[in-house]
């Protein structure tokens, strides 16, 4: 175990989801040092979280030091391991505080930071607040913007107006109504949740309501899913190859891969991509309609599926800026940018905590760029 003084101890930002744990390391002054993600199928039991914590300590031994600060946000309370969300928050905050130490605090949105002892009563503020952490930090960099964070499982579409988060929903139920939460992602979403009918070789066909294939199969075939984000088993626990993906998406319409050419299946994958884009576009329109200031606002893309956010920006003729650029990652550092943007909530919660520890608001950390300048950064 390493030792350091509380004055120079790093800040670790944790985003504890139902499928992944994402962690970022910053200096106390708020400089981003490192970021990483681990698969964590939390619905299968807490030992998966324990193993993720072990992996964090192995990567960054200083994280196990009692002087290290840990800032946590979560969505993992939603998994069916727990009876309800309140139990999920209580269980996760207790497990994390026990492993991470006395300087662990939990992001609670407008309620600030809560100690573990306050999370039992304040669980509603802690539950599924990772989107708000990202949006609050982005609002210190963009005056008007649409944050679109597309992950493995879900998509957040968050409006920012006048340097403030103006989301209509404050929890998952409300955000599903407003369109600010879309339960679709680019890895784990079953294809039968994308469309009920789809075009194949010029003819519309029904879709089987079976978990035969997921969006990971689609984006393997389009070439847009990076290997590092393909962390979960396929629907049939088979290989995560293009050939296996062709076989799985063929089953969705009652066919075998040999029934068509590889080029046909690639075009079929593009059809699924377009169906998903239509859903995201419809929800984006709902969010934009909330405020006239969003009519020309740029899109800030985050998450492993932000290539779809960039596609939406092109369709809408909007400016686009990658989250990693806002976080200061250089244009020529593609590998670092990939993980910083993918792990945006953990980066945001670390930076928010670092600025809070320094006794100033996140907005004071550096000068806010204009929308025009930041959009060019992409």
Residue pairs with C-beta under 8 A, 6 or more apart in sequence:
1 61
1 64
1 65
2 61
2 62
2 64
2 65
3 65
3 67
4 10
4 62
4 65
4 67
4 68
5 67
6 67
6 103
7 28
8 27
8 28
9 28
9 62
9 65
9 67
9 68
9 69
9 103
10 25
10 26
10 27
10 28
10 33
10 60
10 62
10 63
10 68
10 69
11 25
11 26
11 27
11 28
11 30
11 68
11 69
11 70
11 71
11 350
11 353
11 354
11 357
12 23
12 24
12 25
12 26
12 56
12 60
12 63
12 68
12 69
12 70
12 71
12 100
12 350
13 23
13 24
13 25
13 26
13 71
13 72
13 73
13 345
13 346
13 347
13 348
13 349
13 350
13 351
13 353
14 21
14 22
14 23
14 70
14 71
14 72
14 73
14 74
14 96
14 100
14 346
14 349
15 21
15 22
15 23
15 73
15 74
15 75
15 130
15 343
15 345
15 346
15 349
16 40
16 42
16 49
16 72
16 73
16 74
16 75
16 76
16 92
16 96
17 40
17 42
17 74
17 75
17 76
17 130
17 153
18 41
18 42
18 43
18 75
18 76
18 78
18 79
18 153
19 39
19 40
19 41
19 42
19 152
19 153
19 188
19 232
20 37
20 38
20 39
20 40
20 152
20 231
21 37
21 38
21 40
21 49
21 52
21 53
21 56
22 35
22 36
22 37
22 38
22 342
22 343
22 345
22 346
23 35
23 36
23 37
23 56
23 63
23 343
23 346
24 32
24 34
24 35
24 340
24 343
24 346
24 347
24 349
24 350
25 32
25 33
25 34
25 35
25 60
25 63
25 350
26 32
26 33
26 350
26 351
26 354
27 33
27 354
28 69
28 354
28 357
28 358
29 354
29 358
30 351
30 354
30 355
30 358
30 365
32 327
32 328
32 329
32 340
32 347
32 350
32 351
34 59
34 60
35 336
35 339
35 340
35 343
35 346
35 347
36 56
36 59
36 339
36 343
37 231
37 339
37 342
37 343
38 51
38 52
38 55
38 56
39 231
39 232
40 48
40 49
40 51
40 52
40 76
41 48
41 232
42 48
42 49
42 76
42 79
42 81
43 79
43 80
43 81
44 81
45 81
46 81
46 91
46 95
49 76
49 92
49 95
49 96
50 95
50 99
53 96
53 99
53 100
56 63
57 63
57 64
62 68
63 70
63 100
64 101
65 101
66 101
66 102
66 103
67 103
68 100
68 101
68 103
69 103
69 104
69 105
69 353
69 357
70 96
70 100
70 101
70 103
70 104
70 105
71 105
71 106
71 107
71 113
71 349
71 350
71 352
71 353
72 93
72 96
72 100
72 104
72 105
72 106
72 107
72 349
73 106
73 107
73 126
73 129
73 130
73 133
73 345
73 346
73 349
74 89
74 92
74 106
74 126
74 127
74 128
74 129
74 130
75 127
75 128
75 130
76 88
76 92
77 85
77 87
77 88
77 89
77 91
77 92
77 123
77 126
77 127
77 128
78 85
78 88
78 127
78 128
78 172
79 88
81 88
82 88
82 91
85 123
85 127
85 128
86 120
86 123
88 127
89 119
89 120
89 123
89 126
89 127
90 119
90 120
90 123
93 106
93 116
93 119
93 126
94 116
96 104
96 116
97 104
97 116
104 116
105 113
105 114
105 115
105 353
106 113
106 114
106 115
106 116
106 119
106 126
107 113
107 126
107 129
107 130
107 132
107 133
107 349
107 352
107 353
108 114
108 122
108 125
108 126
108 129
109 125
109 129
109 132
109 136
109 170
110 125
111 122
111 125
113 353
113 356
114 122
114 125
114 126
119 126
124 171
127 171
128 171
128 172
130 345
130 349
131 149
131 156
131 158
131 175
131 180
131 181
131 345
132 158
132 165
132 167
133 345
133 348
133 349
133 352
134 147
134 149
134 156
134 158
134 302
134 323
134 344
134 345
134 348
135 147
135 156
135 158
135 160
135 165
135 167
136 165
136 348
136 352
136 362
137 347
137 348
137 351
137 352
137 362
138 145
138 147
138 158
138 160
138 300
138 323
138 326
138 348
139 145
139 160
139 163
139 164
139 165
140 163
140 361
140 362
140 363
140 365
140 368
141 326
141 368
141 369
141 374
142 160
142 163
142 298
142 300
142 321
142 326
142 368
142 369
142 371
142 374
143 160
143 162
143 163
143 368
143 370
143 371
144 160
144 161
144 162
144 293
144 294
144 296
144 297
144 298
144 371
145 159
145 160
145 297
145 298
145 299
145 300
145 371
146 157
146 158
146 159
146 160
146 284
146 287
146 288
146 294
146 297
146 298
146 299
146 300
146 318
147 156
147 157
147 158
147 159
147 160
147 299
147 300
147 302
148 155
148 156
148 157
148 158
148 280
148 284
148 299
148 300
148 301
148 302
148 303
148 306
148 309
148 312
149 155
149 156
149 158
149 301
149 302
149 303
149 306
149 309
149 323
149 344
149 345
150 185
150 186
150 280
150 301
150 302
150 303
150 304
150 305
150 306
150 308
150 309
151 185
151 186
151 187
151 303
151 304
151 305
151 342
152 185
152 186
152 187
152 188
152 229
152 231
152 232
152 304
152 305
153 183
153 184
153 185
153 187
153 188
153 189
154 181
154 182
154 183
154 184
154 185
155 181
155 182
155 183
155 184
155 185
155 280
155 283
155 303
155 305
156 175
156 180
156 181
156 182
157 179
157 180
157 181
157 182
157 280
157 283
157 284
157 287
158 165
158 167
158 180
158 287
159 165
159 166
159 167
159 180
159 287
159 288
159 290
159 291
159 294
159 297
160 166
160 297
161 291
161 293
161 294
161 297
162 293
163 363
163 368
166 290
166 291
167 175
167 178
167 180
168 174
168 175
168 178
168 180
168 290
169 175
169 176
169 177
169 178
169 180
169 181
172 181
175 181
176 183
178 286
178 287
178 290
179 282
179 283
179 284
179 285
179 286
179 287
180 283
180 287
182 279
182 280
182 283
183 189
183 193
184 193
184 194
184 215
184 276
184 279
184 280
185 215
185 303
185 305
186 215
186 216
186 218
186 219
186 224
186 225
186 229
186 304
186 305
186 308
187 214
187 215
187 216
187 219
187 225
187 229
187 230
187 231
187 232
187 304
187 305
188 214
188 215
188 216
188 232
189 214
189 215
190 211
190 213
190 214
190 235
191 207
191 212
191 213
191 214
191 215
191 217
191 218
191 249
191 252
191 272
192 207
192 208
192 209
192 210
192 211
192 212
192 252
194 215
194 272
194 275
194 276
194 279
195 207
195 272
195 275
196 206
196 207
197 204
197 205
197 206
197 207
198 204
198 205
198 207
198 253
198 268
198 271
198 272
198 275
199 205
199 271
200 253
200 264
200 268
200 271
201 260
201 264
205 253
206 253
207 252
207 253
208 251
208 252
208 253
208 254
210 251
210 252
211 235
212 235
212 236
212 248
212 249
212 251
212 252
213 235
213 245
213 248
213 249
213 251
213 252
214 234
214 235
214 248
215 272
215 276
216 225
216 230
216 232
216 234
216 240
216 245
217 234
217 235
217 244
217 245
217 248
217 249
217 269
218 245
218 249
218 269
218 272
218 273
218 276
219 225
219 269
219 273
219 305
220 230
220 240
220 241
220 242
220 245
221 242
221 245
221 246
221 249
221 265
221 266
221 269
222 266
222 269
222 270
222 273
224 307
225 304
226 304
226 338
228 338
228 339
229 304
229 342
230 240
234 240
234 244
234 245
234 248
235 248
236 248
238 244
238 247
238 248
242 262
243 257
245 269
246 257
246 262
246 265
247 256
247 257
249 265
249 268
249 269
249 272
250 256
250 257
250 259
250 260
250 265
257 265
260 268
273 308
276 308
277 308
277 311
277 312
277 315
280 308
280 312
281 312
281 315
284 312
284 316
287 294
288 294
288 295
296 318
297 318
297 371
298 313
298 318
298 319
298 320
298 321
298 371
298 374
298 375
299 309
299 310
299 312
299 313
299 316
299 318
299 319
299 320
299 321
300 309
300 320
300 321
300 322
300 323
300 326
301 309
301 310
301 313
301 320
301 321
301 322
301 323
301 341
301 378
302 309
302 322
302 323
302 341
302 342
302 344
303 309
303 341
303 342
303 344
304 342
306 322
306 323
306 341
309 320
310 320
310 378
312 318
313 319
313 320
314 320
319 371
319 372
319 375
319 376
319 378
320 375
320 378
321 374
321 375
321 377
321 378
322 337
322 341
322 377
322 378
323 340
323 341
323 344
323 347
324 336
324 337
324 338
324 340
324 341
325 331
325 337
325 374
325 377
325 378
326 374
326 377
327 340
327 347
327 351
329 336
329 337
329 340
330 336
331 377
340 347
351 362
351 365
352 362
355 361
355 362
355 364
355 365
356 362
369 377
